Amino acid sequence: MTPPPRRTMRLIAAVAGLATLAGGCSWRMETPPIPSRTPTPTVVLRDAAAVREQAVIATADSTEAGLLEAELAPERLEALGGVYVEYPSASPAPSPSVEAATFAAAVTEAIDGALADAADAASEDPGLAAMLRSIALSHAMATTYASLAGAEPAERTMPGSGGTGLLPRDGTAVDGDLLARLALAHDQAAFAYEVAAARAEEDERADALKRSRIHAARADALVALPGVEDLREPLYDVAPVDTASATGRAAMEVALELALSEDYAALIDGADDADVAWILDAAYDAFAAAAALPGFDASSVPVLPGLTTS
């Protein structure tokens, strides 16, 4: 048999050597690339909320609302875990791109986006849904408190909520005992305003009486709901020192309204979709009543109303 030409022998040896080298390195040409990870829907919603907070920070102006949001938005952003960066090691200081927008537009988007995304997150991640709703409420509070100063006593709904009202409808999932305690709190507030009115004069007296009637009517409406026990009493204790001066009365009234706002906001976590709108409206309404009173301070605007962070 005739041996193969030298050139052919060299080619066979080279191919064999390459195969040996490749085998030693466990390298195969058909190995597929490592697939990229796909974030879960709730991760996408959380990151979208973080980007919206970043937009508020980037556009915050020198108005009272802008200055307050410049303080609160970074705390909300931290609670959300910051803006996701796919390759954080690629840059020493990665910064997400935020579309240019006015401060007002950024806040409106933050409220509308948070409420819409909360509805999408409710079934998969109720905790995230609660946080997004709380964020929307905080934005509404932070950007309207200054314009509410000195406003006439009235019921107000939260901007962006849809304005469905301040009371639950029949069939609400909120526990009857909680509604009974809310009715009691409104009745106590009505009584305190009556006492304040008795010690006040002119416009202050008239406003206190209006607020008393608003709270009494809300207490009546809550007690009228099925399964709500009437815990109201004829009289309540009101410390004389709280009503001795206009400053003391205003401080007492602000405290009453803020406590009610927090009571309502506490219902956000775990609320059924059907109850979310009226809970947000009621929490905002009590806050707005506090913001309208003399002596209200912007430091009372919560970062995440109704929620606690650790």
C-alpha positions as a Markdown table, in Angstrom:
| # | Residue | x | y | z |
|---|---|---|---|---|
| 1 | Met | 0.0 | 0.0 | 0.0 |
| 2 | Thr | 1.3 | 3.4 | -1.0 |
| 3 | Pro | 1.8 | 5.7 | 2.1 |
| 4 | Pro | -0.1 | 9.1 | 2.0 |
| 5 | Pro | 1.9 | 12.1 | 0.8 |
| 6 | Arg | 3.8 | 14.0 | 3.5 |
| 7 | Arg | 1.5 | 17.1 | 3.1 |
| 8 | Thr | -1.5 | 15.0 | 4.0 |
| 9 | Met | 0.3 | 13.5 | 7.0 |
| 10 | Arg | 1.1 | 17.0 | 8.3 |
| 11 | Leu | -2.5 | 18.0 | 8.0 |
| 12 | Ile | -3.8 | 15.0 | 9.8 |
| 13 | Ala | -1.3 | 15.6 | 12.7 |
| 14 | Ala | -2.3 | 19.3 | 12.9 |
| 15 | Val | -6.0 | 18.4 | 13.2 |
| 16 | Ala | -5.3 | 15.8 | 15.8 |
| 17 | Gly | -3.2 | 18.2 | 17.8 |
| 18 | Leu | -6.0 | 20.8 | 17.7 |
| 19 | Ala | -8.5 | 18.2 | 18.8 |
| 20 | Thr | -6.3 | 17.2 | 21.7 |
| 21 | Leu | -5.8 | 20.9 | 22.8 |
| 22 | Ala | -9.5 | 21.6 | 22.6 |
| 23 | Gly | -10.4 | 18.5 | 24.6 |
| 24 | Gly | -7.9 | 19.4 | 27.3 |
| 25 | Cys | -9.6 | 22.8 | 27.7 |
| 26 | Ser | -13.1 | 21.3 | 27.7 |
| 27 | Trp | -14.0 | 23.7 | 24.9 |
| 28 | Arg | -16.7 | 23.0 | 22.3 |
| 29 | Met | -17.6 | 25.3 | 19.5 |
| 30 | Glu | -21.4 | 24.5 | 19.8 |
| 31 | Thr | -21.6 | 25.7 | 23.5 |
| 32 | Pro | -24.5 | 28.2 | 23.6 |
| 33 | Pro | -24.1 | 31.6 | 25.2 |
| 34 | Ile | -25.2 | 32.1 | 28.8 |
| 35 | Pro | -28.8 | 33.4 | 28.8 |
| 36 | Ser | -29.5 | 36.7 | 30.3 |
| 37 | Arg | -31.8 | 36.8 | 33.4 |
| 38 | Thr | -35.3 | 38.1 | 32.9 |
| 39 | Pro | -36.6 | 40.2 | 35.8 |
| 40 | Thr | -40.0 | 39.3 | 37.3 |
| 41 | Pro | -43.0 | 41.5 | 36.6 |
| 42 | Thr | -42.9 | 42.9 | 40.1 |
| 43 | Val | -39.2 | 43.7 | 39.8 |
| 44 | Val | -40.0 | 45.7 | 36.7 |
| 45 | Leu | -42.8 | 47.6 | 38.5 |
| 46 | Arg | -40.5 | 48.3 | 41.5 |
| 47 | Asp | -37.8 | 49.6 | 39.1 |
| 48 | Ala | -40.3 | 51.8 | 37.3 |
| 49 | Ala | -41.3 | 53.4 | 40.6 |
| 50 | Ala | -37.6 | 54.0 | 41.4 |
| 51 | Val | -37.1 | 55.7 | 38.0 |
| 52 | Arg | -40.1 | 57.9 | 38.7 |
| 53 | Glu | -38.7 | 58.9 | 42.0 |
| 54 | Gln | -35.4 | 59.7 | 40.3 |
| 55 | Ala | -37.3 | 61.9 | 37.9 |
| 56 | Val | -38.8 | 63.8 | 40.7 |
| 57 | Ile | -35.4 | 64.3 | 42.3 |
| 58 | Ala | -33.9 | 65.5 | 39.0 |
| 59 | Thr | -36.6 | 68.0 | 38.3 |
| 60 | Ala | -37.3 | 69.3 | 41.8 |
| 61 | Asp | -37.4 | 73.1 | 41.7 |
| 62 | Ser | -37.2 | 75.9 | 44.3 |
| 63 | Thr | -40.9 | 76.0 | 45.2 |
| 64 | Glu | -42.0 | 74.8 | 48.6 |
| 65 | Ala | -43.2 | 71.5 | 47.1 |
| 66 | Gly | -40.0 | 71.1 | 45.2 |
| 67 | Leu | -37.8 | 71.7 | 48.2 |
| 68 | Leu | -39.8 | 69.2 | 50.2 |
| 69 | Glu | -39.8 | 66.6 | 47.5 |
| 70 | Ala | -36.0 | 67.0 | 47.2 |
| 71 | Glu | -35.9 | 65.7 | 50.8 |
| 72 | Leu | -38.6 | 63.0 | 50.6 |
| 73 | Ala | -38.0 | 61.5 | 47.2 |
| 74 | Pro | -34.5 | 60.1 | 48.0 |
| 75 | Glu | -36.0 | 58.3 | 51.0 |
| 76 | Arg | -38.7 | 56.8 | 48.9 |
| 77 | Leu | -36.1 | 55.8 | 46.3 |
| 78 | Glu | -34.0 | 54.1 | 49.0 |
| 79 | Ala | -37.1 | 52.2 | 50.3 |
| 80 | Leu | -37.6 | 50.9 | 46.7 |
| 81 | Gly | -34.0 | 49.7 | 46.6 |
| 82 | Gly | -32.7 | 52.3 | 44.2 |
| 83 | Val | -32.7 | 52.2 | 40.4 |
| 84 | Tyr | -31.6 | 48.9 | 39.0 |
| 85 | Val | -28.3 | 49.1 | 37.0 |
| 86 | Glu | -27.7 | 45.9 | 34.9 |
| 87 | Tyr | -23.9 | 46.2 | 35.0 |
| 88 | Pro | -23.0 | 48.2 | 38.1 |
| 89 | Ser | -19.2 | 47.4 | 37.8 |
| 90 | Ala | -19.1 | 48.9 | 34.3 |
| 91 | Ser | -19.0 | 52.4 | 35.7 |
| 92 | Pro | -17.8 | 53.7 | 39.1 |
| 93 | Ala | -21.0 | 55.8 | 39.5 |
| 94 | Pro | -23.8 | 54.5 | 37.3 |
| 95 | Ser | -26.7 | 56.9 | 36.9 |
| 96 | Pro | -30.0 | 56.1 | 35.2 |
| 97 | Ser | -31.2 | 58.2 | 32.3 |
| 98 | Val | -34.2 | 60.2 | 33.2 |
| 99 | Glu | -36.2 | 61.9 | 30.5 |
| 100 | Ala | -36.3 | 65.7 | 30.9 |
| 101 | Ala | -39.6 | 66.9 | 32.4 |
| 102 | Thr | -41.0 | 69.6 | 34.5 |
| 103 | Phe | -41.3 | 69.0 | 38.2 |
| 104 | Ala | -45.1 | 69.1 | 38.0 |
| 105 | Ala | -45.1 | 66.6 | 35.2 |
| 106 | Ala | -42.7 | 64.3 | 37.1 |
| 107 | Val | -44.9 | 64.4 | 40.2 |
| 108 | Thr | -48.1 | 63.7 | 38.2 |
| 109 | Glu | -46.4 | 60.7 | 36.6 |
| 110 | Ala | -45.2 | 59.5 | 40.0 |
| 111 | Ile | -48.7 | 59.5 | 41.4 |
| 112 | Asp | -50.5 | 58.1 | 38.3 |
| 113 | Gly | -47.8 | 55.5 | 37.7 |
| 114 | Ala | -47.7 | 54.4 | 41.3 |
| 115 | Leu | -51.5 | 53.9 | 41.4 |
| 116 | Ala | -51.6 | 52.1 | 38.1 |
| 117 | Asp | -48.7 | 49.8 | 38.9 |
| 118 | Ala | -50.1 | 49.1 | 42.3 |
| 119 | Ala | -53.2 | 47.6 | 40.7 |
| 120 | Asp | -50.9 | 45.4 | 38.6 |
| 121 | Ala | -48.8 | 44.3 | 41.5 |
| 122 | Ala | -51.7 | 43.6 | 44.0 |
| 123 | Ser | -52.1 | 39.9 | 43.2 |
| 124 | Glu | -48.4 | 39.0 | 43.0 |
| 125 | Asp | -46.8 | 41.3 | 45.5 |
| 126 | Pro | -49.3 | 43.0 | 47.9 |
| 127 | Gly | -46.5 | 44.6 | 49.9 |
| 128 | Leu | -45.2 | 46.4 | 46.8 |
| 129 | Ala | -48.8 | 47.4 | 45.9 |
| 130 | Ala | -49.1 | 49.0 | 49.4 |
| 131 | Met | -45.8 | 50.8 | 49.1 |
| 132 | Leu | -46.7 | 52.2 | 45.7 |
| 133 | Arg | -50.1 | 53.5 | 47.0 |
| 134 | Ser | -48.4 | 55.0 | 50.0 |
| 135 | Ile | -45.9 | 56.7 | 47.7 |
| 136 | Ala | -48.7 | 58.2 | 45.6 |
| 137 | Leu | -50.3 | 59.5 | 48.8 |
| 138 | Ser | -47.1 | 61.0 | 50.0 |
| 139 | His | -46.5 | 62.8 | 46.7 |
| 140 | Ala | -50.1 | 64.2 | 46.8 |
| 141 | Met | -49.5 | 65.5 | 50.3 |
| 142 | Ala | -46.0 | 66.9 | 49.6 |
| 143 | Thr | -47.1 | 68.9 | 46.5 |
| 144 | Thr | -50.4 | 70.4 | 47.9 |
| 145 | Tyr | -49.7 | 71.2 | 51.5 |
| 146 | Ala | -48.5 | 74.8 | 50.8 |
| 147 | Ser | -51.6 | 75.6 | 48.7 |
| 148 | Leu | -53.9 | 74.3 | 51.5 |
| 149 | Ala | -52.7 | 76.8 | 54.1 |
| 150 | Gly | -55.7 | 78.8 | 55.3 |
| 151 | Ala | -58.2 | 76.9 | 53.1 |
| 152 | Glu | -61.9 | 76.8 | 54.1 |
| 153 | Pro | -63.0 | 73.7 | 56.0 |
| 154 | Ala | -64.2 | 71.2 | 53.4 |
| 155 | Glu | -63.9 | 67.6 | 52.3 |
| 156 | Arg | -61.2 | 67.0 | 49.8 |
| 157 | Thr | -60.1 | 64.0 | 47.7 |
| 158 | Met | -56.6 | 63.0 | 46.8 |
| 159 | Pro | -55.3 | 64.3 | 43.5 |
| 160 | Gly | -55.1 | 61.4 | 41.0 |
| 161 | Ser | -57.3 | 59.0 | 43.1 |
| 162 | Gly | -60.4 | 59.4 | 40.9 |
| 163 | Gly | -62.3 | 61.1 | 43.6 |
| 164 | Thr | -64.7 | 58.2 | 44.5 |
| 165 | Gly | -65.5 | 59.6 | 47.9 |
| 166 | Leu | -64.4 | 59.4 | 51.5 |
| 167 | Leu | -66.6 | 56.5 | 52.7 |
| 168 | Pro | -66.6 | 52.7 | 52.0 |
| 169 | Arg | -69.5 | 51.2 | 50.2 |
| 170 | Asp | -71.6 | 48.4 | 51.4 |
| 171 | Gly | -69.7 | 45.2 | 51.2 |
| 172 | Thr | -66.3 | 46.8 | 52.2 |
| 173 | Ala | -63.6 | 44.3 | 53.2 |
| 174 | Val | -62.5 | 46.7 | 56.0 |
| 175 | Asp | -63.2 | 45.1 | 59.4 |
| 176 | Gly | -66.3 | 46.5 | 61.2 |
| 177 | Asp | -64.3 | 47.0 | 64.4 |
| 178 | Leu | -61.8 | 49.2 | 62.5 |
| 179 | Leu | -64.6 | 51.3 | 61.0 |
| 180 | Ala | -66.2 | 51.6 | 64.5 |
| 181 | Arg | -62.9 | 53.0 | 65.9 |
| 182 | Leu | -62.7 | 55.4 | 63.0 |
| 183 | Ala | -66.2 | 56.6 | 63.7 |
| 184 | Leu | -65.2 | 57.1 | 67.3 |
| 185 | Ala | -62.1 | 59.1 | 66.3 |
| 186 | His | -64.3 | 61.4 | 64.1 |
| 187 | Asp | -66.8 | 61.9 | 67.0 |
| 188 | Gln | -64.0 | 62.7 | 69.4 |
| 189 | Ala | -62.6 | 65.2 | 66.9 |
| 190 | Ala | -66.1 | 66.8 | 66.5 |
| 191 | Phe | -66.4 | 67.2 | 70.2 |
| 192 | Ala | -62.9 | 68.8 | 70.5 |
| 193 | Tyr | -63.7 | 71.3 | 67.7 |
| 194 | Glu | -66.9 | 72.2 | 69.6 |
| 195 | Val | -64.9 | 72.9 | 72.8 |
| 196 | Ala | -62.4 | 74.9 | 70.7 |
| 197 | Ala | -65.2 | 76.9 | 69.1 |
| 198 | Ala | -66.5 | 77.8 | 72.6 |
| 199 | Arg | -63.2 | 79.4 | 73.4 |
| 200 | Ala | -62.6 | 81.0 | 70.0 |
| 201 | Glu | -64.0 | 84.1 | 68.3 |
| 202 | Glu | -65.1 | 85.3 | 64.9 |
| 203 | Asp | -63.6 | 83.4 | 61.9 |
| 204 | Glu | -61.8 | 80.9 | 64.1 |
| 205 | Arg | -65.0 | 80.0 | 65.9 |
| 206 | Ala | -66.9 | 79.7 | 62.6 |
| 207 | Asp | -64.3 | 77.4 | 61.1 |
| 208 | Ala | -64.1 | 75.2 | 64.2 |
| 209 | Leu | -67.9 | 74.7 | 64.1 |
| 210 | Lys | -67.7 | 73.8 | 60.4 |
| 211 | Arg | -65.0 | 71.2 | 61.1 |
| 212 | Ser | -67.0 | 69.8 | 64.0 |
| 213 | Arg | -70.0 | 69.3 | 61.7 |
| 214 | Ile | -67.9 | 67.6 | 59.1 |
| 215 | His | -66.5 | 65.1 | 61.6 |
| 216 | Ala | -69.9 | 64.5 | 63.2 |
| 217 | Ala | -71.4 | 63.7 | 59.8 |
| 218 | Arg | -68.5 | 61.3 | 58.9 |
| 219 | Ala | -69.0 | 59.5 | 62.2 |
| 220 | Asp | -72.7 | 59.2 | 61.5 |
| 221 | Ala | -72.1 | 57.8 | 58.1 |
| 222 | Leu | -69.5 | 55.2 | 59.3 |
| 223 | Val | -71.8 | 54.0 | 62.1 |
| 224 | Ala | -74.6 | 53.6 | 59.6 |
| 225 | Leu | -72.7 | 50.9 | 57.7 |
| 226 | Pro | -73.7 | 47.3 | 58.3 |
| 227 | Gly | -71.8 | 45.6 | 61.1 |
| 228 | Val | -70.3 | 48.7 | 62.6 |
| 229 | Glu | -70.9 | 49.1 | 66.3 |
| 230 | Asp | -71.6 | 52.6 | 67.7 |
| 231 | Leu | -68.9 | 53.3 | 70.2 |
| 232 | Arg | -69.6 | 57.0 | 70.5 |
| 233 | Glu | -70.0 | 58.7 | 73.9 |
| 234 | Pro | -71.8 | 61.9 | 74.9 |
| 235 | Leu | -68.6 | 63.5 | 76.3 |
| 236 | Tyr | -64.9 | 63.2 | 75.9 |
| 237 | Asp | -61.9 | 64.7 | 77.8 |
| 238 | Val | -60.4 | 67.7 | 76.3 |
| 239 | Ala | -57.5 | 69.2 | 78.3 |
| 240 | Pro | -58.1 | 72.9 | 79.1 |
| 241 | Val | -54.5 | 73.7 | 78.2 |
| 242 | Asp | -55.2 | 72.6 | 74.6 |
| 243 | Thr | -58.0 | 75.2 | 74.2 |
| 244 | Ala | -56.7 | 78.1 | 76.3 |
| 245 | Ser | -55.1 | 80.0 | 73.3 |
| 246 | Ala | -55.4 | 80.2 | 69.6 |
| 247 | Thr | -52.0 | 78.6 | 69.3 |
| 248 | Gly | -52.9 | 75.7 | 71.6 |
| 249 | Arg | -56.2 | 75.1 | 69.8 |
| 250 | Ala | -54.5 | 75.1 | 66.4 |
| 251 | Ala | -51.9 | 72.6 | 67.6 |
| 252 | Met | -54.6 | 70.3 | 69.1 |
| 253 | Glu | -56.6 | 70.4 | 65.9 |
| 254 | Val | -53.5 | 69.7 | 63.7 |
| 255 | Ala | -52.7 | 66.7 | 65.9 |
| 256 | Leu | -56.3 | 65.4 | 65.7 |
| 257 | Glu | -56.3 | 65.6 | 61.9 |
| 258 | Leu | -52.9 | 64.1 | 61.4 |
| 259 | Ala | -53.8 | 61.2 | 63.7 |
| 260 | Leu | -56.9 | 60.5 | 61.7 |
| 261 | Ser | -54.9 | 60.7 | 58.4 |
| 262 | Glu | -52.5 | 58.1 | 59.8 |
| 263 | Asp | -55.4 | 55.9 | 60.9 |
| 264 | Tyr | -56.8 | 55.8 | 57.4 |
| 265 | Ala | -53.4 | 55.4 | 55.8 |
| 266 | Ala | -52.7 | 52.4 | 57.9 |
| 267 | Leu | -55.5 | 50.6 | 56.1 |
| 268 | Ile | -53.6 | 50.8 | 52.8 |
| 269 | Asp | -51.5 | 47.7 | 53.6 |
| 270 | Gly | -53.7 | 44.8 | 52.8 |
| 271 | Ala | -56.6 | 46.8 | 51.4 |
| 272 | Asp | -58.8 | 45.2 | 48.8 |
| 273 | Asp | -58.8 | 46.9 | 45.4 |
| 274 | Ala | -62.4 | 48.1 | 45.9 |
| 275 | Asp | -61.4 | 49.9 | 49.1 |
| 276 | Val | -58.2 | 51.5 | 48.0 |
| 277 | Ala | -59.7 | 54.7 | 46.5 |
| 278 | Trp | -61.8 | 55.8 | 49.4 |
| 279 | Ile | -59.0 | 54.9 | 51.9 |
| 280 | Leu | -56.6 | 57.1 | 50.0 |
| 281 | Asp | -59.1 | 59.9 | 49.8 |
| 282 | Ala | -60.0 | 59.8 | 53.5 |
| 283 | Ala | -56.3 | 59.8 | 54.5 |
| 284 | Tyr | -55.6 | 62.7 | 52.2 |
| 285 | Asp | -58.8 | 64.6 | 53.4 |
| 286 | Ala | -57.7 | 64.5 | 57.0 |
| 287 | Phe | -54.2 | 65.5 | 56.0 |
| 288 | Ala | -55.6 | 68.4 | 54.0 |
| 289 | Ala | -57.6 | 69.6 | 57.0 |
| 290 | Ala | -54.4 | 69.6 | 59.1 |
| 291 | Ala | -52.5 | 71.5 | 56.4 |
| 292 | Ala | -55.1 | 74.2 | 56.3 |
| 293 | Leu | -54.7 | 75.0 | 60.0 |
| 294 | Pro | -52.3 | 77.6 | 61.4 |
| 295 | Gly | -49.1 | 76.1 | 62.8 |
| 296 | Phe | -49.0 | 73.1 | 60.3 |
| 297 | Asp | -45.4 | 72.3 | 59.5 |
| 298 | Ala | -44.0 | 70.6 | 56.4 |
| 299 | Ser | -42.1 | 68.2 | 58.5 |
| 300 | Ser | -45.4 | 66.5 | 59.2 |
| 301 | Val | -45.6 | 65.2 | 55.6 |
| 302 | Pro | -44.8 | 61.5 | 55.8 |
| 303 | Val | -42.4 | 59.7 | 53.4 |
| 304 | Leu | -44.6 | 56.5 | 53.4 |
| 305 | Pro | -47.9 | 57.2 | 55.1 |
| 306 | Gly | -49.4 | 54.2 | 56.8 |
| 307 | Leu | -46.2 | 52.1 | 56.4 |
| 308 | Thr | -43.0 | 51.6 | 58.4 |
| 309 | Thr | -39.6 | 50.9 | 56.9 |
| 310 | Ser | -36.6 | 49.2 | 58.4 |
